[in-house]
Amino acid sequence: MLRALYTAATGMNAQEKNIDVISNNLANINTTGFKKSRADFQDLVYQYIVEPGAQTTANTANPTGIQIGLGVETVAVQKIFTQGDLTNTGRDLDIAIEGEGMIAVTHPSGNGLAYTRAGSLRVDQNGQLITPEGFELDGLAPIPTEALSVNISQDGIISALVSGSTTPTQVGTIQGYRFPNKGGLRAIGMNLFEETEASGTPASGTFGADGFGRISQGFLESSNVSVVEQVVNMITAQRAYEASSKGVQSADDMLNQAINLKR
């Protein structure tokens, strides 16, 4: 009975984490470049009442034994980096990445780089391309203050047409980055990820080649969250939580009955 009580409680704990993950997905439906997460589970250790192959009273081998599982645990919460839909904004400084690449910006700590797929860019007072939170894109020269328009090609080349000129001036190139294991990136908020040992060291390259994807100017990548999918997942998780709570209640009732028998 106590075993059933604790086993059912692990199910409640696992589904609570699952609901937390799903809730965060739903909260970020309209977050540019957001990547949904998924909770993964695994069964806990088993208690062997009778070992498989153990000798029976009939002097034969037990074909299956008696194995009682001790519950479930959340083993991972991983980001799913599938492509989100592209939304046409028509804005020169909005870019979407089609494919595997990411862009690098200054890390919020001021040390190193962070990586993102959210391409809603701005120009600061110094002409630097920045994210809405103010983090500069890495390795770019300032855009001239007299620029009339900015063009960003599919391979990341930035050109600015300045007043008094008929020919755009190349300002710089946005580099693409990709990781051996994107699932190992650490999400730090503000649409940013940072490198970890699990993610591996990023490779840099040119958009439009080498599997880095390409840039679409005037578009933004939407969240890859499906409302229908997440609502179904939420209902399933709620029902699983309720079922586990029934298991706790049943084990508690059985324990009370056993205690009353001894009185």
C-alpha positions in Angstrom: 0.0 0.0 0.0 2.8 2.4 0.9 4.5 1.4 -2.4 1.3 2.2 -4.4 1.0 5.6 -2.5 4.5 6.7 -3.5 4.3 5.3 -7.0 1.1 7.2 -7.7 2.7 10.4 -6.2 5.6 10.2 -8.8 3.0 10.2 -11.5 1.4 13.4 -10.1 4.8 15.0 -9.8 5.7 14.1 -13.4 2.5 15.4 -14.8 2.8 18.6 -12.8 6.1 19.3 -14.6 4.5 18.3 -17.9 1.7 20.9 -17.4 4.3 23.5 -16.5 6.0 22.9 -19.8 2.8 23.0 -21.8 1.7 26.2 -20.1 4.9 27.9 -21.1 4.4 26.8 -24.7 0.9 28.2 -24.7 2.1 31.5 -23.1 4.6 32.0 -25.9 2.3 31.4 -28.9 3.0 34.9 -30.2 6.6 35.1 -29.3 8.8 35.6 -32.4 11.2 32.7 -33.0 10.0 30.8 -29.9 10.7 27.1 -29.9 8.3 24.8 -28.0 9.5 22.4 -25.3 8.6 18.8 -24.6 8.8 16.9 -21.3 10.3 13.4 -21.6 9.7 10.7 -19.0 11.2 7.3 -18.0 10.1 4.6 -15.6 11.9 4.3 -12.3 13.5 1.1 -10.9 11.6 -2.1 -10.5 11.2 -4.3 -7.4 11.6 -8.0 -8.2 9.3 -10.1 -6.1 10.2 -13.1 -8.3 13.2 -13.0 -10.7 12.5 -14.0 -14.3 13.8 -17.5 -14.8 13.6 -18.3 -11.0 12.7 -21.9 -10.1 9.1 -22.5 -9.3 7.6 -25.0 -6.8 6.9 -27.3 -9.8 10.7 -27.3 -10.4 10.3 -25.3 -13.6 11.7 -21.9 -14.6 9.3 -18.9 -14.1 9.0 -17.3 -17.6 8.3 -13.7 -16.5 8.8 -13.4 -12.8 7.0 -10.7 -10.8 8.3 -7.2 -11.5 6.6 -4.2 -9.9 7.5 -0.7 -11.1 8.1 2.1 -8.6 6.9 5.0 -10.7 8.0 7.6 -13.2 10.3 10.6 -13.4 10.9 13.5 -15.7 14.2 12.8 -17.4 14.4 15.8 -19.8 12.7 18.9 -21.0 14.0 19.6 -24.5 13.5 22.3 -27.0 12.0 21.3 -30.4 13.7 23.3 -33.1 11.3 22.8 -35.9 10.7 25.6 -38.4 8.0 28.1 -37.5 5.7 29.7 -40.1 7.0 32.9 -41.7 4.9 36.1 -41.3 5.3 38.9 -43.9 5.8 42.2 -42.2 7.3 44.2 -45.1 9.7 45.9 -42.6 13.3 46.2 -43.8 14.9 45.3 -40.5 12.7 42.2 -39.9 14.5 39.0 -40.9 13.5 35.3 -40.7 15.8 32.4 -40.9 14.7 29.5 -43.1 16.7 26.5 -42.1 19.0 25.5 -39.3 21.0 28.6 -38.7 21.0 31.1 -35.8 22.4 34.6 -35.4 24.8 35.7 -32.7 24.4 38.8 -30.4 26.3 40.1 -27.4 25.5 38.1 -24.3 23.4 39.8 -21.6 26.3 39.4 -19.2 28.6 41.3 -21.5 30.9 38.3 -21.9 30.8 36.1 -25.0 27.8 35.6 -27.4 24.2 34.5 -27.2 22.2 33.0 -30.1 18.7 33.7 -31.4 16.3 33.1 -34.3 14.2 36.1 -33.5 14.9 38.6 -36.2 13.0 41.8 -35.2 16.0 44.2 -35.4 16.5 47.8 -34.7 19.2 50.4 -35.3 20.6 52.2 -32.2 22.0 55.7 -31.9 25.4 54.4 -33.1 24.0 52.7 -36.2 24.5 49.2 -34.8 21.9 46.5 -35.5 20.4 45.4 -32.2 17.6 43.2 -30.9 14.5 44.7 -29.2 16.3 44.2 -25.9 19.3 46.2 -27.1 21.8 43.4 -27.7 24.1 44.1 -30.7 24.5 41.6 -33.6 28.0 40.3 -33.6 30.7 41.5 -36.0 28.9 44.2 -37.9 29.9 47.7 -38.9 27.5 50.5 -38.1 24.8 51.4 -40.7 25.3 55.0 -41.9 23.0 57.5 -40.2 22.2 59.0 -43.6 21.0 55.6 -45.0 17.7 55.8 -46.8 17.1 52.1 -47.0 18.7 48.8 -45.9 18.7 45.6 -47.9 19.6 42.2 -46.3 20.2 39.5 -48.9 19.4 35.8 -48.5 23.1 35.1 -47.7 23.1 37.8 -45.0 24.9 40.6 -46.8 23.7 44.0 -45.6 23.7 46.9 -48.0 22.6 50.5 -47.3 21.5 53.1 -49.8 22.7 56.5 -48.6 21.5 60.0 -49.5 23.2 61.3 -52.7 24.2 57.8 -54.0 22.5 55.6 -56.5 24.5 52.5 -55.6 24.0 50.6 -52.3 27.1 50.4 -50.0 27.9 47.0 -48.4 27.9 47.4 -44.7 28.7 43.8 -43.5 27.5 40.2 -43.5 25.4 38.5 -40.8 27.0 35.2 -40.0 25.1 32.0 -39.4 25.8 29.6 -36.5 24.7 26.0 -36.0 25.3 23.6 -33.2 26.0 19.8 -33.1 23.2 19.4 -30.5 20.8 22.3 -30.5 18.8 20.5 -27.8 21.7 21.1 -25.4 21.5 24.9 -25.7 20.5 26.7 -22.5 17.5 29.0 -22.9 18.2 32.3 -21.0 15.1 34.2 -21.9 14.6 37.2 -24.2 14.6 34.8 -27.1 18.2 33.9 -26.4 20.2 30.7 -26.0 23.7 30.2 -24.8 26.3 27.5 -25.5 26.8 24.6 -23.1 29.0 21.5 -23.1 26.0 19.5 -24.2 25.3 21.8 -27.2 28.9 21.6 -28.4 30.9 24.4 -30.0 29.0 26.3 -32.8 30.2 26.3 -36.4 29.9 29.6 -38.2 29.2 30.0 -41.9 27.4 32.0 -44.6 23.7 31.9 -44.9 22.5 30.4 -48.1 25.3 27.8 -48.1 26.7 24.9 -46.1 23.3 24.0 -44.5 23.0 27.3 -42.5 19.6 28.1 -44.1 18.9 31.5 -45.6 17.6 34.9 -44.6 14.2 36.3 -45.7 14.0 40.0 -45.3 10.7 41.5 -44.4 9.5 38.4 -42.6 9.5 37.1 -39.0 9.5 33.5 -37.9 6.5 32.7 -35.8 6.5 30.4 -32.7 6.4 26.8 -33.7 3.7 26.1 -31.1 0.4 24.6 -32.3 -2.5 25.7 -30.1 -4.5 22.6 -30.9 -1.6 20.2 -30.1 -0.8 21.9 -26.9 -4.4 22.1 -25.7 -4.8 18.3 -26.4 -1.5 17.7 -24.5 -2.8 19.8 -21.6 -6.0 17.8 -21.4 -4.1 14.5 -21.5 -1.7 15.7 -18.8 -4.6 16.8 -16.6 -6.3 13.5 -17.0 -3.1 11.6 -16.2 -2.6 13.8 -13.1 -6.2 13.1 -12.0 -5.6 9.3 -12.5 -2.5 9.4 -10.4 -4.3 11.4 -7.7 -6.9 8.6 -7.7 -4.1 6.1 -7.1 -2.9 8.1 -4.1 -6.4 8.3 -2.7 -7.1 4.6 -3.3 -3.8 3.6 -1.6 -4.6 5.9 1.3 -8.1 4.3 1.7 -6.5 0.9 1.7 -4.0 1.9 4.3 -6.8 3.3 6.5 -8.7 0.1 6.2 -5.6 -2.0 7.1 -5.0 0.2 10.2 -8.6 -0.1 11.3 -8.4 -3.9 11.1 -5.7 -3.9 13.7 -7.7 -2.0 16.2 
